Amino acid sequence: MPETRTSGLLALGGIALAAALAVLGHLDVNDDLSPWSLTVSDFAVSDRGGVIDAAMAVLAAATAVLIPALWRTGTGSARGGSRPGGHGRAPTGGGPALGRAGRRRAAGILLAAWAAGLVSAAVLPTNGPGLPMDTAAYLHRYASVVAFLALPVAGWLLAGHLGGRAAGWVRGLALASLLLAGAMVWSAYPGERLLIGLAERLLILAEVALLGVVAARLARRPVDRPAGAAREITPVRGA
């Protein structure tokens, strides 16, 4: 579907723009802020409404573009008639196809949760470094946790749908994201914030890479031929 490829390309552009804005936001901050010991939110609150907040909003928009595109698509193995002699008939009972469709819907809901978490984190500021947490800061934290956990689970559910090498990359990045999320939780509590900034940035890198693989897979998706389309017949010259 041409619109699916367009959605993938738009999402890739949004991801690239968000990454550029995030890097710019880290360069244009107070020199006293350390990326190793302070989170991205700590950087964002020092420049409220700045480019880091904008980066989160752009990344959420890029995700929103992907969700309907993923719902429109299906794997070749899931479609009746994709094999010679299939005559376009769906699998008996529709079990495998329904299972794949259910995973896509669940992944879409989780991607929406990731996007909503990003927007909430951008709108609701955390507390400044060393200051007590208020209600907005707690909501910011919970929104971030939802976002960080929703995306790798969504990626795992989508891996089989994407197929090929993309499936392996997405599964690997999903596992890496969950491990890094665990490292960040350890740092935030028993680890007394040891290298929490590094753990979070590696987590964000893995999750943005996961999202990029999904977008790239959709952007490279071949245009589907309409069902029942006539095949091109090469004329054969008579003797």
N, C-alpha and C positions, 0 to 999 in steps of 0.2 A: 504494500500500500504506500503510495507516495507520501501521504500525510504522516505515516509512521516514521519514515525516513526524515521528513522535515522536523518532526518533533525531536528525534534523536539529535539532529544537527543543532537545533535551537537549545536543547539541554546542554550539549557540549559547549556551546558558546557561553551559556550562563555559568557553567562550572568554571570555565577558564577565566571569565570576568570576576567571579567570586574569589578565585584563588589570587588573582592579581590584586584585588582590593585588600584581601587579608594581608598579603605581603606588604603592601603599601602602608597599611595600618600599623604594622609592627615596626616599620622603619621610621614612621612619623610619630613617635611617642617620647615620653620622658626617658632620658637615659638611665634613670634610677630603677626602671622596671626591668626585671630579669625574666626572659622567656623560659628559663629553666625552673624557677621556683614560683612563678605566677601564671595563672591560667589566661586563656584568651579573653575570658570575661573580665579579668582584672585589667587587661589592656583596654578593652572596650569601654569600661566605666570611666577610665581616665580621659576618654575622648567621646563623651556621650553624644550619640547621634552621628558619629563619624563614619569612616570608611569600613571599620570592622562590623558595625551594625548593618551597614549597607551590604556587606559581603554575605552576611547571614540571610538577609532578605532576598538577595539575588539567587543564592543557592536554594532557598525554599521555592522560589518561582521556577527554577530549572527543574526541580523535582516535580512540581505540579504539572509541568508540561509532559513529563514522562508517564504519569499515571494513566490518563486515557489512552495513550499509545500502547501501553502494555495490555490494557484490557481489550484493545482491538485485535491484538495479534494472537497467533496460536502457532505451535510448532508443527512442522511438516508431518511428524509422526502422529499428531493428534487429529489430523483431518482425514475424514473419509475420502477415498478416491485419490489419495496421494500416491498410492502404489498402483502399478499397472494391474488392470483387471478388477480394481476395487469398486468401480461403478458408482463412486461417490457415497457409499453407504456408511453410516456411522457405526462404530463398534457396538456389538450387541449389549444392550443394557446401558450403554454410555458410561460405564464405570470409570475406566481410565481417563476418558476425556473430561468427565465431570470432576474427577479428582484434580486434574491439571487446572481446570477453570477455577476450582475452589482455591487452589494455592495462589493463582494469579490475583483473585479478588482479595484474599487475605494479605498478600504482599502489597497490593494497592492501598489497603487500609493502613498498613504499617508505614508505607511511604508517606501517606497523608499525615500520620502521627509525627514522623520525622520532620516534615515541612512545618507543621504547626508548632512543634517544639522549637525549631529555629526561629520562627517569627516571634514566639513568646519570649524567647531568650533575648532577642534583639529589642523588643519593646519594654520588657521588664528588666531594669538594671540590677546587677548584683551589688553587694556592698563593696565599698572601697577596701583595699588591702589594710588589714588590721582593725577595721571597724566592725561593730556588732551587726549581725544580720537582722534585717527587718522583713516584713511580709513579702515585699517585692523580691528581695534576695532569695527567700525560700522558694517562691514560685519560679524564679529564674533557675534555681538549682534543679527542681523537680522536672521542669520543662526540658532542661539539658539532659537529664538522666533518661527521660522517655525517648528523646531524639537519638541519643547514643546507642540505646538498646534496640530501638525499632528498626533502624536501617540494616544492621547485620542480619537480623532475623528475616527481614524482607528479602535481602539478597540471597539467603540460603533457600528460601521458598522459590525464588525466581531462577535459580541456577539451572534446574532441569529444563525450564521453559526456554532459556537462552540457547542451551546446547553448545556443542563444540568446545573450543578452548575457553570461550567466555565463561562457561559453566565452572571450569576448574579455577579460573582466576577469581570469580565471584565467591566461590566456596572458601578459597584460601584467604581472601581478604575479609570475609565474614568471620572466620575463625580468629584471624589476627586481631580484628576489631574487638571481639569479645574478650580475648586475652588481655589486650591493652586496657579495656574498660575495667577488668579486674585489677590490673596494676594501678590504675588511677584510684579505684576505691580503696585499695590498700594504702596508697600514699596519702589519701585524704583523711584516713582515720588512724590505724596503728602506725603508719609510716611517718606521721607528723608532717605531711605535705612534702616529703623528700622527693625532689625532682617531679613534682606534680605537673609543672608546666611542660616538661619534656614528654611525660606520659600522655598528657592530653593532646599535644600537637601531633604525636605519632598516631594516636587514635583518630584524630580528625583527618590526617593524611590518608590512613587506610580506608576510612569511610568515604571520603571524597573520591578516592581512586575506585572504590567499588561502584559508586554512582556513575563515575566516568565510563567504566567498562559496560555497564548496562546501557548508557546512552550511546556509546560507540557501536554496540551490537545492534541497536535499533537503527542507527544511522546507516549501517552497512547492510541492512536487511534487503534482500532482493524484492523487487516489485512483484506482487502476486498476480497471476493471470486469472481473469474472471472464470468462474466455474462454467464449464460447457463451452468455453471459447473454442472456435474452430482452429485446428492446427494448420500451419502453413504447409501446403502441399507443393512439392517441387515437380513441375511438369516433366513428364517422361516422353521423349521423342520416339515416335514409332520408327520401325525399321524402314 
